[in-house]
Structures are given as structure tokens and as C-alpha cells.
Amino acid sequence: MLNKERVLEILKETNVLLEGHFLLTSGRHSNQYMQCAKILQYPWYTEEIAGGLAEAFQGDKVDLVVGPAMGGIILAYEMARKLKVMNIFAEREDGKMTLRRGFSIPKGARVLVAEDVVTTGGSVKEVIEIVKAQGGEVVGVAVLVDRSNGTTDFGTKLEAALTTEVISYDPLECPLCKEYGNSPIKPGSRNI
């Protein structure tokens, strides 16, 4: 079984866990940033972490795994491979998460949603709504890193390889700005 210490070891070894002065997607500042997508460039670590997460859903009779683009695509694929079920992904079109490319969710399908990182859970919540709208049943959410420290509620089982709290500051009160100057790095994937 995968444990927190092993996940942290992998994240540090692969430079996923960064330290410094960062501008988060929310606009807040933080001394840590996890660029979770970087872990996915190492198939052996992705397989190890996804395998640990998949174990938590072995008894849930999953029929299909879906991940939101971009961060959830590879993790969802690897989770589906481990669970020996089908895999699809949702993506944004005109700012809204949707299924494209002929993907659909069969009515009654038991669906697992997989994502690389969750802070507020916005993308995952959008995917959950798609699953429900198509008549599927969400059996759980699997994430590499839950940055909400377990406070995000999806109304279903949540399993994270790592649960942590991102300490962040209002830009006007940021002690890091005083220490490093007012120039945080924005390493994320979304524009504010």
C-alpha cells in the first residue's frame, strides 16, 4: 500500500514539490507549489501512485474512469488500466467542461473521476455534473494531491495519494513579498 512518506519522496525526487515565492491560480501567494503534471513524465512513478490509488477502489465495481483535461487525462488512463476498465476524458469547450470526440457515459455506469491536483475541486465538480447528466453514478474521486487538506466535498468517496494544506497569503499581506520582493513566480497551467 502506498503511504504519504513514499509519495512525498517521489514528489521531491521528481522536483514536483517546489519551494520559493509563488503566485497561485487563486491570486494568493504561497511558499510552496506542486507542479503535479511533472510526475506524469515518469511512467514508473505514475504507475506506482495510480496503483496505490486503484487499490482503494477495487471493491467499488468501477465501469469507467474519466479525467478532466489536462491534468486528469494520464492519471485517469493509468487508473483505468489498473482497474481494467474503459477510460475517457472531459475537456473545456467555450469555457465549459464537456465530453467531446464521441465520448459518452453509459446510463447506470459506475464512474470514477481522476484528477492530478485538487484545491477547490472546480474541474472535478464539473466532471461529476457531466457524469450525472448522462445517467452515470459517481463512485469516487481519485487525486494525486489534495491541496484542500481534505476540506473539498464531492459528495462521494475521495482518495488522495497525498493530502496537504497549501499555506497561502493575501498579496497585500504576504510575508514572502517582504522577504523576496514583490515578484512571485506563476508556474501553474491556468491564467488568473
C-alpha positions in Angstrom: 0.0 0.0 0.0 1.3 3.5 -0.9 1.9 5.8 2.0 2.3 9.5 2.5 6.1 9.2 3.1 6.6 7.4 -0.2 4.5 9.9 -2.1 6.5 12.8 -0.6 9.7 11.0 -1.5 8.6 10.7 -5.1 7.4 14.3 -5.3 10.7 15.6 -4.0 12.8 13.3 -6.2 11.0 14.5 -9.3 11.0 18.2 -8.4 7.2 18.3 -8.3 7.3 20.0 -4.8 8.8 23.4 -5.3 9.7 26.0 -2.6 10.1 29.7 -3.0 7.6 32.5 -3.7 4.7 31.6 -5.9 1.5 33.1 -7.4 -1.3 30.6 -7.1 -4.2 30.4 -9.6 -6.4 31.9 -6.9 -4.3 35.1 -6.9 -2.9 34.3 -3.4 0.8 33.8 -2.7 2.5 30.7 -1.2 5.9 29.4 -0.3 5.2 26.0 -1.9 3.9 24.9 -5.2 3.3 21.4 -6.5 3.5 21.1 -10.3 1.7 17.8 -10.3 1.8 17.3 -14.0 5.6 16.8 -13.8 5.1 13.5 -12.0 3.3 12.2 -15.1 6.6 12.4 -17.1 7.8 9.4 -15.1 5.6 6.4 -16.1 7.1 4.2 -13.3 6.1 6.7 -10.6 2.7 7.3 -12.2 2.1 3.6 -12.3 3.2 3.2 -8.6 0.9 6.1 -7.4 -2.0 5.2 -9.6 -1.7 1.6 -8.4 -1.9 2.7 -4.8 -5.0 4.8 -5.6 -6.6 2.0 -7.6 -6.4 -0.4 -4.7 -8.7 1.9 -2.8 -11.4 1.5 -5.5 -11.0 -2.3 -6.2 -14.3 -3.1 -4.4 -16.3 -0.3 -5.9 -17.2 -2.1 -9.2 -15.9 0.8 -11.4 -17.0 0.6 -15.0 -15.3 3.7 -16.3 -12.7 6.3 -15.3 -12.9 9.9 -16.5 -10.4 12.7 -16.0 -10.7 16.4 -16.7 -8.2 17.7 -19.3 -5.4 18.3 -19.0 -4.2 17.2 -15.5 -6.5 14.2 -15.2 -6.0 12.6 -18.6 -2.9 10.5 -17.8 -3.9 9.6 -14.3 -7.4 8.6 -15.4 -5.8 6.4 -18.1 -3.5 4.7 -15.7 -6.2 4.2 -13.1 -8.4 2.6 -15.8 -5.6 0.4 -16.9 -5.0 -0.7 -13.3 -8.8 -1.3 -12.8 -9.1 -3.0 -16.2 -12.0 -0.7 -17.3 -12.6 1.9 -20.0 -11.2 5.4 -19.9 -12.4 8.8 -21.3 -11.6 12.4 -20.6 -13.6 15.7 -20.4 -12.2 18.9 -21.8 -13.2 22.6 -22.0 -15.1 23.9 -24.9 -16.0 27.6 -24.8 -15.0 27.7 -21.1 -17.3 24.8 -20.1 -16.2 21.2 -19.3 -17.8 18.8 -21.7 -17.3 15.3 -23.4 -16.2 15.5 -27.0 -14.6 13.2 -29.5 -17.5 10.8 -29.4 -17.1 10.0 -25.7 -20.2 9.3 -23.6 -21.1 7.7 -20.3 -23.5 4.8 -20.5 -26.6 5.1 -18.3 -26.0 3.3 -15.0 -22.2 3.2 -15.4 -20.2 3.3 -12.2 -17.7 6.1 -12.8 -14.5 7.1 -11.0 -13.2 10.6 -11.6 -9.4 11.1 -11.6 -7.5 14.3 -11.3 -3.9 15.3 -10.7 -4.5 18.1 -8.1 -7.5 19.5 -6.3 -7.6 22.8 -4.4 -11.2 23.9 -4.7 -12.3 21.0 -6.9 -13.9 23.1 -9.6 -12.9 20.9 -12.6 -13.8 17.7 -10.7 -17.2 19.1 -9.8 -17.9 20.0 -13.4 -17.0 16.4 -14.5 -19.3 15.0 -11.7 -22.1 17.0 -13.2 -21.4 15.6 -16.6 -21.5 12.0 -15.3 -24.8 12.6 -13.5 -26.3 14.4 -16.5 -25.5 11.4 -18.7 -27.0 9.0 -16.2 -23.8 7.6 -14.7 -23.2 7.0 -11.0 -20.1 8.6 -9.4 -18.4 6.0 -7.1 -15.5 8.2 -6.2 -12.8 10.7 -6.9 -9.1 9.8 -7.0 -6.4 12.6 -6.9 -2.6 12.7 -6.8 -2.6 15.7 -4.4 -5.5 17.1 -2.4 -4.3 20.6 -1.6 -7.5 21.4 0.3 -6.3 19.3 3.3 -9.5 17.1 2.9 -11.9 20.0 3.1 -13.3 19.8 -0.5 -16.5 17.8 -0.5 -17.6 16.0 -3.7 -20.4 14.1 -2.1 -18.6 10.8 -2.7 -15.6 8.8 -1.7 -12.3 10.8 -2.1 -8.9 9.1 -2.1 -5.7 11.1 -2.5 -2.2 9.9 -2.7 -1.2 13.0 -0.7 -3.4 15.3 1.3 -1.9 18.6 2.3 -2.8 22.2 3.1 -1.3 24.9 0.9 -0.5 27.8 3.2 -1.3 31.0 1.2 -1.4 34.7 1.8 -3.3 37.7 0.5 -0.9 39.5 -1.8 -1.3 42.7 0.3 -0.2 40.9 3.5 2.3 38.4 2.0 5.4 38.0 4.2 7.2 36.4 1.1 6.8 39.7 -0.8 8.8 41.4 2.0 11.4 38.6 2.0 11.7 38.0 -1.7 10.4 41.2 -3.2 7.0 41.6 -4.9 7.7 39.2 -7.8 6.2 35.8 -7.2 6.6 33.1 -9.8 3.4 31.8 -11.6 4.2 28.1 -12.5 0.6 26.9 -12.9 -1.3 25.9 -16.0 -4.2 28.4 -15.9 -4.4 32.1 -16.3 -5.8 34.1 -13.4 
